Amino acid sequence: MKCVICKKGNTKLGKTTVTLDREGSTLVFKDVPASVCTNCGEAYVDGAITARLLDSAETAVRSGIQVEIRQYSAA
């Protein structure tokens, strides 16, 4: 797909780091599968993966986590 940010690069499968801040909790997910622009590095995360990350963030907020770094796991 053509990058919507730089409009010059195409995306290829890769990995990215996603940081989510929610109600005083900060979660960092490493090695998240994404389509990454070969020109500018912008990462596009699939909707199903985004939903899983948001669910994890919600759980973290409820459990009182302030800062956490996690390795992304598909399971």
CORLIN-V647505 format. One record per residue. N is the residue number from 1. RES is the residue in one small letter. PHI is phi in degrees with one decimal (NA if undefined). Layout:
# CORLIN-V647505
n,res,phi
N,RES,PHI
N,RES,PHI
This chain:
# CORLIN-V647505
n,res,phi
1,m,NA
2,k,-79.1
3,c,-66.9
4,v,-81.9
5,i,-84.8
6,c,-91.3
7,k,61.7
8,k,-116.6
9,g,-92.8
10,n,-108.6
11,t,-95.6
12,k,-137.7
13,l,-63.3
14,g,-164.5
15,k,-135.6
16,t,-143.6
17,t,-109.0
18,v,-115.9
19,t,-113.1
20,l,-120.8
21,d,-113.4
22,r,-149.9
23,e,46.9
24,g,86.7
25,s,-106.1
26,t,-121.4
27,l,-119.0
28,v,-117.2
29,f,-108.1
30,k,-101.3
31,d,58.8
32,v,-82.9
33,p,-60.8
34,a,-158.3
35,s,-94.9
36,v,-117.2
37,c,-67.0
38,t,-74.3
39,n,-95.6
40,c,-107.8
41,g,87.1
42,e,-59.0
43,a,-110.7
44,y,-118.3
45,v,-98.7
46,d,-58.5
47,g,-58.9
48,a,-66.8
49,i,-68.1
50,t,-59.1
51,a,-61.0
52,r,-65.1
53,l,-64.0
54,l,-65.7
55,d,-62.8
56,s,-62.5
57,a,-64.2
58,e,-62.4
59,t,-62.7
60,a,-63.1
61,v,-62.3
62,r,-63.7
63,s,-89.2
64,g,85.3
65,i,-67.7
66,q,-95.9
67,v,-140.0
68,e,-152.5
69,i,-115.5
70,r,-125.7
71,q,-85.7
72,y,-64.3
73,s,-130.3
74,a,-73.9
75,a,-84.5
